[in-house]
Amino acid sequence: MDIIPRHFKLYKPCGIISQLNSNCSRELRKKKFLNELFDFPKGVMPIGRLDEKSEGLLLLTTDGKLSDDINRSGVEKEYYAQLDGEITNEAEALLEKGVAIGFEGKRYLTKACKIDKLNALPILPEADKKLRIGRHRPTSWISITLTEGKFRQVRKMTAAVGFPTLRLIRIRIGDITLENLSPGEVKQLTNLTSKGEQFNS
């Protein structure tokens, strides 16, 4: 009898590690993990990661092959990034074309991506106080859409053009969006494809 895979999406809050648990007792004492948010079924795994300080959409599945397929498929991932300073048109153009970042000890040129400056502030939950976003220095917001996902890629990219990321929220993977989820909220998906699509079974 085949076991029906289960899929979930959640709003990962700032301050939580993108894994279910840890074998390190020190980490368990000092860090927070996804299993604190929901009673996930055995065998569930995150599809991709968000670093500890980043927040937003995270997909999980019990289907290991699907997880690999989505990670390798080049599906679009869209983020909102709050930047330190007012980003310039020149910096936006550099990001879109691709910039050099460090990855696994080597120089890596990022693939072309889509950048949109957000003229209106996005409606989002209040920022975690641990982020210490300055109130006196101007900031700006961009939407950045990637088809790859290197470790801390968005943060490295914006820093490379002189505008470090202060707050980072993933809002979309494929056609699956954060919708109106609150930080820490988990929703079960009816089905999931390797293109990051959700459909009713």
CYANA upper distance limits for C-alpha pairs under 8 A (distance plus 0.5 A):
  5 PRO  CA     61 THR  CA      7.60
  5 PRO  CA     62 THR  CA      6.01
  5 PRO  CA     63 ASP  CA      6.21
  6 ARG  CA     44 VAL  CA      8.42
  6 ARG  CA     61 THR  CA      6.21
  6 ARG  CA     62 THR  CA      6.08
  6 ARG  CA     63 ASP  CA      7.91
  6 ARG  CA    188 GLN  CA      8.15
  6 ARG  CA    189 LEU  CA      8.06
  6 ARG  CA    190 THR  CA      8.38
  6 ARG  CA    191 ASN  CA      8.23
  7 HIS  CA     59 LEU  CA      7.87
  7 HIS  CA     60 LEU  CA      6.19
  7 HIS  CA     61 THR  CA      4.85
  7 HIS  CA     62 THR  CA      7.18
  7 HIS  CA    188 GLN  CA      6.43
  7 HIS  CA    189 LEU  CA      5.80
  7 HIS  CA    190 THR  CA      7.66
  7 HIS  CA    191 ASN  CA      7.21
  7 HIS  CA    192 LEU  CA      7.49
  8 PHE  CA     59 LEU  CA      6.24
  8 PHE  CA     60 LEU  CA      5.59
  8 PHE  CA     61 THR  CA      6.82
  8 PHE  CA    186 VAL  CA      7.36
  8 PHE  CA    187 LYS  CA      6.15
  8 PHE  CA    188 GLN  CA      4.81
  8 PHE  CA    189 LEU  CA      5.74
  9 LYS  CA     57 LEU  CA      7.24
  9 LYS  CA     58 LEU  CA      6.17
  9 LYS  CA     59 LEU  CA      5.02
  9 LYS  CA     60 LEU  CA      6.74
  9 LYS  CA    186 VAL  CA      6.38
  9 LYS  CA    187 LYS  CA      5.91
  9 LYS  CA    188 GLN  CA      6.88
  9 LYS  CA    189 LEU  CA      7.40
 10 LEU  CA     56 GLY  CA      8.01
 10 LEU  CA     57 LEU  CA      6.26
 10 LEU  CA     58 LEU  CA      5.94
 10 LEU  CA     59 LEU  CA      7.11
 10 LEU  CA    178 LEU  CA      8.26
 10 LEU  CA    181 LEU  CA      7.77
 10 LEU  CA    183 PRO  CA      8.44
 10 LEU  CA    184 GLY  CA      7.19
 10 LEU  CA    185 GLU  CA      6.11
 10 LEU  CA    186 VAL  CA      4.80
 10 LEU  CA    187 LYS  CA      6.65
 11 TYR  CA     55 GLU  CA      7.37
 11 TYR  CA     56 GLY  CA      5.15
 11 TYR  CA     57 LEU  CA      5.48
 11 TYR  CA     58 LEU  CA      6.90
 11 TYR  CA    178 LEU  CA      7.46
 11 TYR  CA    181 LEU  CA      6.63
 11 TYR  CA    182 SER  CA      6.79
 11 TYR  CA    183 PRO  CA      5.45
 11 TYR  CA    184 GLY  CA      5.87
 11 TYR  CA    185 GLU  CA      6.22
 11 TYR  CA    186 VAL  CA      7.32
 12 LYS  CA     16 ILE  CA      7.44
 12 LYS  CA     18 SER  CA      8.35
 12 LYS  CA     34 LEU  CA      8.45
 12 LYS  CA     55 GLU  CA      5.58
 12 LYS  CA     56 GLY  CA      5.59
 12 LYS  CA     57 LEU  CA      6.86
 12 LYS  CA     58 LEU  CA      6.87
 12 LYS  CA    183 PRO  CA      6.55
 12 LYS  CA    184 GLY  CA      6.18
 12 LYS  CA    185 GLU  CA      8.42
 13 PRO  CA     54 SER  CA      7.96
 13 PRO  CA     55 GLU  CA      5.44
 13 PRO  CA     56 GLY  CA      7.14
 13 PRO  CA    183 PRO  CA      5.52
 13 PRO  CA    184 GLY  CA      6.29
 14 CYS  CA     52 GLU  CA      6.70
 14 CYS  CA     53 LYS  CA      5.32
 14 CYS  CA     54 SER  CA      5.96
 14 CYS  CA     55 GLU  CA      5.55
 14 CYS  CA    128 ASP  CA      7.09
 15 GLY  CA     31 LYS  CA      8.40
 15 GLY  CA     32 LYS  CA      7.48
 15 GLY  CA     52 GLU  CA      5.65
 15 GLY  CA     53 LYS  CA      5.92
 15 GLY  CA     54 SER  CA      8.24
 16 ILE  CA     31 LYS  CA      7.58
 16 ILE  CA     32 LYS  CA      5.44
 16 ILE  CA     33 PHE  CA      5.90
 16 ILE  CA     34 LEU  CA      7.30
 16 ILE  CA     52 GLU  CA      5.90
 16 ILE  CA     53 LYS  CA      8.05
 17 ILE  CA     31 LYS  CA      7.72
 17 ILE  CA     32 LYS  CA      6.62
 17 ILE  CA     33 PHE  CA      5.56
 17 ILE  CA     34 LEU  CA      7.29
 17 ILE  CA     50 LEU  CA      8.30
 17 ILE  CA     51 ASP  CA      7.32
 17 ILE  CA     52 GLU  CA      5.57
 18 SER  CA     33 PHE  CA      7.24
 18 SER  CA     34 LEU  CA      6.93
 18 SER  CA     46 PRO  CA      7.49
 18 SER  CA     49 ARG  CA      6.08
 18 SER  CA     50 LEU  CA      6.51
 18 SER  CA     51 ASP  CA      7.40
 18 SER  CA     52 GLU  CA      7.61
 19 GLN  CA     33 PHE  CA      6.49
 19 GLN  CA     34 LEU  CA      6.38
 19 GLN  CA     45 MET  CA      7.97
 19 GLN  CA     46 PRO  CA      7.19
 20 LEU  CA     33 PHE  CA      6.04
 20 LEU  CA     34 LEU  CA      5.30
 20 LEU  CA     35 ASN  CA      5.58
 20 LEU  CA     45 MET  CA      7.90
 21 ASN  CA     28 LEU  CA      8.17
 21 ASN  CA     33 PHE  CA      6.31
 21 ASN  CA     34 LEU  CA      7.73
 21 ASN  CA     35 ASN  CA      7.23
 22 SER  CA     27 GLU  CA      7.26
 22 SER  CA     28 LEU  CA      6.82
 23 ASN  CA     28 LEU  CA      8.32
 24 CYS  CA     28 LEU  CA      6.81
 25 SER  CA     29 ARG  CA      6.83
 26 ARG  CA     30 LYS  CA      6.80
 27 GLU  CA     31 LYS  CA      5.85
 28 LEU  CA     32 LYS  CA      7.68
 32 LYS  CA     36 GLU  CA      7.65
 33 PHE  CA     37 LEU  CA      8.41
 34 LEU  CA     38 PHE  CA      7.75
 35 ASN  CA     39 ASP  CA      6.92
 35 ASN  CA     40 PHE  CA      7.31
 37 LEU  CA    184 GLY  CA      6.41
 37 LEU  CA    185 GLU  CA      7.89
 37 LEU  CA    186 VAL  CA      8.08
 38 PHE  CA    186 VAL  CA      7.54
 40 PHE  CA     44 VAL  CA      7.23
 41 PRO  CA     62 THR  CA      8.40
 42 LYS  CA     62 THR  CA      8.25
 43 GLY  CA     62 THR  CA      5.85
 44 VAL  CA     60 LEU  CA      6.86
 44 VAL  CA     61 THR  CA      5.66
 44 VAL  CA     62 THR  CA      4.68
 44 VAL  CA     63 ASP  CA      8.10
 45 MET  CA     60 LEU  CA      5.81
 45 MET  CA     61 THR  CA      6.01
 45 MET  CA     62 THR  CA      6.66
 45 MET  CA     64 GLY  CA      8.13
 45 MET  CA     67 SER  CA      8.49
 46 PRO  CA     58 LEU  CA      7.54
 46 PRO  CA     59 LEU  CA      6.36
 46 PRO  CA     60 LEU  CA      4.71
 46 PRO  CA     61 THR  CA      7.05
 46 PRO  CA     67 SER  CA      8.22
 47 ILE  CA     58 LEU  CA      7.66
 47 ILE  CA     59 LEU  CA      5.94
 47 ILE  CA     60 LEU  CA      5.97
 47 ILE  CA     61 THR  CA      7.61
 47 ILE  CA     67 SER  CA      5.74
 47 ILE  CA     68 ASP  CA      8.25
 47 ILE  CA     70 ILE  CA      7.89
 47 ILE  CA     71 ASN  CA      7.35
 48 GLY  CA     58 LEU  CA      8.19
 48 GLY  CA     59 LEU  CA      8.28
 48 GLY  CA     67 SER  CA      8.44
 48 GLY  CA     71 ASN  CA      6.95
 49 ARG  CA     58 LEU  CA      7.79
 50 LEU  CA     54 SER  CA      6.32
 50 LEU  CA     55 GLU  CA      7.30
 50 LEU  CA     58 LEU  CA      8.00
 51 ASP  CA     55 GLU  CA      8.43
 51 ASP  CA    152 ARG  CA      7.33
 53 LYS  CA    131 LEU  CA      8.24
 53 LYS  CA    167 ARG  CA      8.38
 53 LYS  CA    168 LEU  CA      8.38
 54 SER  CA    167 ARG  CA      7.35
 54 SER  CA    168 LEU  CA      5.64
 54 SER  CA    169 ILE  CA      6.60
 54 SER  CA    170 ARG  CA      8.50
 55 GLU  CA    168 LEU  CA      6.80
 55 GLU  CA    169 ILE  CA      5.33
 55 GLU  CA    170 ARG  CA      6.98
 56 GLY  CA    169 ILE  CA      5.29
 56 GLY  CA    170 ARG  CA      5.13
 56 GLY  CA    171 ILE  CA      6.51
 56 GLY  CA    178 LEU  CA      7.45
 56 GLY  CA    183 PRO  CA      8.02
 57 LEU  CA    169 ILE  CA      8.13
 57 LEU  CA    170 ARG  CA      5.80
 57 LEU  CA    171 ILE  CA      6.14
 57 LEU  CA    172 ARG  CA      7.08
 57 LEU  CA    173 ILE  CA      8.11
 57 LEU  CA    177 THR  CA      7.68
 57 LEU  CA    178 LEU  CA      5.99
 61 THR  CA     66 LEU  CA      8.34
 61 THR  CA     67 SER  CA      7.43
 63 ASP  CA     67 SER  CA      6.90
 64 GLY  CA     68 ASP  CA      6.90
 65 LYS  CA     69 ASP  CA      6.64
 66 LEU  CA     70 ILE  CA      6.65
 66 LEU  CA    193 THR  CA      7.79
 66 LEU  CA    194 SER  CA      6.49
 67 SER  CA     71 ASN  CA      6.76
 67 SER  CA    194 SER  CA      8.27
 68 ASP  CA     72 ARG  CA      6.73
 69 ASP  CA     73 SER  CA      6.35
 69 ASP  CA    194 SER  CA      5.96
 70 ILE  CA     74 GLY  CA      7.98
 70 ILE  CA     75 VAL  CA      7.34
 70 ILE  CA    193 THR  CA      8.32
 70 ILE  CA    194 SER  CA      5.15
 70 ILE  CA    195 LYS  CA      6.80
 70 ILE  CA    196 GLY  CA      7.11
 71 ASN  CA     75 VAL  CA      8.27
 73 SER  CA    194 SER  CA      7.48
 73 SER  CA    195 LYS  CA      7.36
 74 GLY  CA    147 THR  CA      5.21
 74 GLY  CA    148 GLU  CA      6.42
 75 VAL  CA    147 THR  CA      6.02
 75 VAL  CA    148 GLU  CA      8.21
 75 VAL  CA    173 ILE  CA      7.43
 75 VAL  CA    174 GLY  CA      6.06
 75 VAL  CA    195 LYS  CA      6.40
 75 VAL  CA    196 GLY  CA      7.03
 76 GLU  CA    145 THR  CA      6.86
 76 GLU  CA    146 LEU  CA      6.12
 76 GLU  CA    147 THR  CA      5.19
 76 GLU  CA    148 GLU  CA      8.21
 76 GLU  CA    172 ARG  CA      8.27
 76 GLU  CA    173 ILE  CA      6.34
 76 GLU  CA    174 GLY  CA      5.67
 77 LYS  CA    145 THR  CA      6.00
 77 LYS  CA    146 LEU  CA      5.83
 77 LYS  CA    147 THR  CA      6.77
 77 LYS  CA    148 GLU  CA      8.35
 77 LYS  CA    170 ARG  CA      7.80
 77 LYS  CA    171 ILE  CA      8.31
 77 LYS  CA    172 ARG  CA      6.07
 77 LYS  CA    173 ILE  CA      5.05
 77 LYS  CA    174 GLY  CA      6.92
 78 GLU  CA    143 SER  CA      7.33
 78 GLU  CA    144 ILE  CA      6.17
 78 GLU  CA    145 THR  CA      4.72
 78 GLU  CA    146 LEU  CA      6.96
 78 GLU  CA    170 ARG  CA      6.38
 78 GLU  CA    171 ILE  CA      6.26
 78 GLU  CA    172 ARG  CA      5.51
 78 GLU  CA    173 ILE  CA      7.10
 79 TYR  CA    143 SER  CA      6.12
 79 TYR  CA    144 ILE  CA      5.82
 79 TYR  CA    145 THR  CA      6.85
 79 TYR  CA    168 LEU  CA      7.31
 79 TYR  CA    169 ILE  CA      5.95
 79 TYR  CA    170 ARG  CA      4.65
 79 TYR  CA    171 ILE  CA      5.98
 79 TYR  CA    172 ARG  CA      7.56
 80 TYR  CA    141 TRP  CA      7.31
 80 TYR  CA    142 ILE  CA      6.28
 80 TYR  CA    143 SER  CA      5.17
 80 TYR  CA    144 ILE  CA      7.00
 80 TYR  CA    168 LEU  CA      6.40
 80 TYR  CA    169 ILE  CA      5.70
 80 TYR  CA    170 ARG  CA      6.84
 80 TYR  CA    171 ILE  CA      7.51
 81 ALA  CA    141 TRP  CA      6.07
 81 ALA  CA    142 ILE  CA      5.93
 81 ALA  CA    143 SER  CA      6.93
 81 ALA  CA    144 ILE  CA      7.94
 81 ALA  CA    165 THR  CA      6.73
 81 ALA  CA    166 LEU  CA      7.88
 81 ALA  CA    167 ARG  CA      6.27
 81 ALA  CA    168 LEU  CA      5.13
 81 ALA  CA    169 ILE  CA      6.98
 82 GLN  CA    139 THR  CA      7.11
 82 GLN  CA    140 SER  CA      6.16
 82 GLN  CA    141 TRP  CA      4.99
 82 GLN  CA    142 ILE  CA      7.22
 82 GLN  CA    165 THR  CA      6.30
 82 GLN  CA    166 LEU  CA      6.01
 82 GLN  CA    167 ARG  CA      5.54
 82 GLN  CA    168 LEU  CA      7.00
 83 LEU  CA     87 ILE  CA      7.90
 83 LEU  CA    139 THR  CA      5.93
 83 LEU  CA    140 SER  CA      5.70
 83 LEU  CA    141 TRP  CA      6.52
 83 LEU  CA    142 ILE  CA      8.27
 83 LEU  CA    158 THR  CA      8.24
 83 LEU  CA    163 PHE  CA      6.18
 83 LEU  CA    164 PRO  CA      6.15
 83 LEU  CA    165 THR  CA      5.06
 83 LEU  CA    166 LEU  CA      6.03
 83 LEU  CA    167 ARG  CA      7.78
 84 ASP  CA    137 ARG  CA      8.15
 84 ASP  CA    138 PRO  CA      7.44
 84 ASP  CA    139 THR  CA      5.43
 84 ASP  CA    140 SER  CA      7.37
 84 ASP  CA    163 PHE  CA      5.84
 84 ASP  CA    164 PRO  CA      5.96
 84 ASP  CA    165 THR  CA      6.78
 84 ASP  CA    166 LEU  CA      6.79
 85 GLY  CA    137 ARG  CA      7.53
 85 GLY  CA    138 PRO  CA      5.72
 85 GLY  CA    139 THR  CA      5.00
 85 GLY  CA    140 SER  CA      6.65
 85 GLY  CA    163 PHE  CA      6.72
 86 GLU  CA    138 PRO  CA      6.95
 86 GLU  CA    139 THR  CA      6.11
 86 GLU  CA    140 SER  CA      5.62
 86 GLU  CA    163 PHE  CA      8.48
 87 ILE  CA     91 ALA  CA      6.99
 87 ILE  CA     92 GLU  CA      7.65
 87 ILE  CA    140 SER  CA      6.90
 87 ILE  CA    163 PHE  CA      7.14
 88 THR  CA     92 GLU  CA      6.87
 89 ASN  CA     93 ALA  CA      6.73
 90 GLU  CA     94 LEU  CA      6.81
 91 ALA  CA     95 LEU  CA      6.78
 91 ALA  CA    161 VAL  CA      6.20
 91 ALA  CA    162 GLY  CA      8.35
 92 GLU  CA     96 GLU  CA      6.77
 92 GLU  CA    115 ILE  CA      7.00
 93 ALA  CA     97 LYS  CA      6.74
 94 LEU  CA     98 GLY  CA      6.63
 94 LEU  CA     99 VAL  CA      7.02
 94 LEU  CA    161 VAL  CA      7.88
 95 LEU  CA     99 VAL  CA      6.52
 95 LEU  CA    112 ALA  CA      8.12
 95 LEU  CA    113 CYS  CA      7.68
 95 LEU  CA    115 ILE  CA      7.86
 95 LEU  CA    157 MET  CA      7.38
 95 LEU  CA    158 THR  CA      7.94
 95 LEU  CA    161 VAL  CA      8.00
 96 GLU  CA    112 ALA  CA      5.78
 96 GLU  CA    113 CYS  CA      5.30
 96 GLU  CA    114 LYS  CA      6.12
 96 GLU  CA    115 ILE  CA      6.60
 97 LYS  CA    111 LYS  CA      7.77
 97 LYS  CA    112 ALA  CA      5.35
 97 LYS  CA    113 CYS  CA      7.38
 98 GLY  CA    109 LEU  CA      6.63
 98 GLY  CA    110 THR  CA      5.25
 98 GLY  CA    111 LYS  CA      5.84
 98 GLY  CA    112 ALA  CA      5.61
 98 GLY  CA    113 CYS  CA      7.73
 99 VAL  CA    109 LEU  CA      5.90
 99 VAL  CA    110 THR  CA      6.00
 99 VAL  CA    157 MET  CA      6.98
 99 VAL  CA    160 ALA  CA      7.65
100 ALA  CA    107 ARG  CA      6.71
100 ALA  CA    108 TYR  CA      5.84
100 ALA  CA    109 LEU  CA      4.87
100 ALA  CA    110 THR  CA      6.87
100 ALA  CA    157 MET  CA      8.15
100 ALA  CA    160 ALA  CA      7.90
101 ILE  CA    107 ARG  CA      6.28
101 ILE  CA    108 TYR  CA      5.78
101 ILE  CA    109 LEU  CA      6.89
101 ILE  CA    110 THR  CA      7.82
101 ILE  CA    153 GLN  CA      8.39
101 ILE  CA    156 LYS  CA      6.63
101 ILE  CA    157 MET  CA      7.03
101 ILE  CA    160 ALA  CA      7.51
102 GLY  CA    106 LYS  CA      6.08
102 GLY  CA    107 ARG  CA      5.40
102 GLY  CA    108 TYR  CA      6.41
102 GLY  CA    156 LYS  CA      8.24
103 PHE  CA    107 ARG  CA      6.77
103 PHE  CA    108 TYR  CA      6.54
103 PHE  CA    150 LYS  CA      7.90
103 PHE  CA    151 PHE  CA      7.87
111 LYS  CA    146 LEU  CA      8.45
111 LYS  CA    147 THR  CA      8.34
111 LYS  CA    148 GLU  CA      8.14
112 ALA  CA    146 LEU  CA      8.37
113 CYS  CA    144 ILE  CA      7.62
113 CYS  CA    145 THR  CA      6.32
113 CYS  CA    146 LEU  CA      5.80
113 CYS  CA    147 THR  CA      7.87
114 LYS  CA    143 SER  CA      8.42
114 LYS  CA    144 ILE  CA      6.19
114 LYS  CA    145 THR  CA      5.60
114 LYS  CA    146 LEU  CA      7.50
115 ILE  CA    142 ILE  CA      7.20
115 ILE  CA    143 SER  CA      6.21
115 ILE  CA    144 ILE  CA      5.23
115 ILE  CA    145 THR  CA      7.16
116 ASP  CA    142 ILE  CA      6.03
116 ASP  CA    143 SER  CA      5.58
116 ASP  CA    144 ILE  CA      7.16
117 LYS  CA    140 SER  CA      8.42
117 LYS  CA    141 TRP  CA      6.67
117 LYS  CA    142 ILE  CA      4.84
117 LYS  CA    143 SER  CA      6.81
118 LEU  CA    122 PRO  CA      8.18
118 LEU  CA    140 SER  CA      8.24
118 LEU  CA    141 TRP  CA      5.90
118 LEU  CA    142 ILE  CA      5.72
118 LEU  CA    143 SER  CA      7.25
119 ASN  CA    141 TRP  CA      8.16
121 LEU  CA    141 TRP  CA      7.72
125 PRO  CA    182 SER  CA      7.84
125 PRO  CA    183 PRO  CA      8.06
127 ALA  CA    131 LEU  CA      7.74
127 ALA  CA    167 ARG  CA      8.25
129 LYS  CA    133 ILE  CA      8.48
131 LEU  CA    166 LEU  CA      7.65
131 LEU  CA    167 ARG  CA      7.84
133 ILE  CA    166 LEU  CA      7.07
149 GLY  CA    153 GLN  CA      6.91
152 ARG  CA    156 LYS  CA      6.70
153 GLN  CA    157 MET  CA      6.54
154 VAL  CA    158 THR  CA      6.75
154 VAL  CA    165 THR  CA      8.29
155 ARG  CA    159 ALA  CA      6.64
155 ARG  CA    164 PRO  CA      7.06
155 ARG  CA    165 THR  CA      5.94
156 LYS  CA    160 ALA  CA      6.58
156 LYS  CA    164 PRO  CA      8.37
157 MET  CA    161 VAL  CA      7.32
158 THR  CA    162 GLY  CA      7.00
158 THR  CA    163 PHE  CA      5.72
158 THR  CA    164 PRO  CA      5.84
158 THR  CA    165 THR  CA      6.79
159 ALA  CA    163 PHE  CA      5.61
159 ALA  CA    164 PRO  CA      4.74
159 ALA  CA    165 THR  CA      7.44
160 ALA  CA    164 PRO  CA      8.43
170 ARG  CA    178 LEU  CA      8.35
171 ILE  CA    177 THR  CA      6.17
171 ILE  CA    178 LEU  CA      5.56
171 ILE  CA    179 GLU  CA      8.46
172 ARG  CA    176 ILE  CA      6.14
172 ARG  CA    177 THR  CA      4.80
172 ARG  CA    178 LEU  CA      6.68
173 ILE  CA    177 THR  CA      6.99
173 ILE  CA    196 GLY  CA      6.42
174 GLY  CA    195 LYS  CA      6.73
174 GLY  CA    196 GLY  CA      4.85
174 GLY  CA    197 GLU  CA      6.52
175 ASP  CA    196 GLY  CA      6.66
175 ASP  CA    197 GLU  CA      5.88
175 ASP  CA    198 GLN  CA      7.80
176 ILE  CA    196 GLY  CA      6.99
176 ILE  CA    197 GLU  CA      6.64
176 ILE  CA    198 GLN  CA      7.00
181 LEU  CA    185 GLU  CA      6.40
181 LEU  CA    186 VAL  CA      8.24
189 LEU  CA    198 GLN  CA      7.62
190 THR  CA    198 GLN  CA      7.74
190 THR  CA    199 PHE  CA      7.16
190 THR  CA    200 ASN  CA      6.07
190 THR  CA    201 SER  CA      6.80
191 ASN  CA    198 GLN  CA      6.08
191 ASN  CA    199 PHE  CA      6.03
191 ASN  CA    200 ASN  CA      6.66
191 ASN  CA    201 SER  CA      6.82
192 LEU  CA    196 GLY  CA      7.11
192 LEU  CA    197 GLU  CA      6.18
192 LEU  CA    198 GLN  CA      5.23
192 LEU  CA    199 PHE  CA      7.08
193 THR  CA    197 GLU  CA      5.74
193 THR  CA    198 GLN  CA      7.07
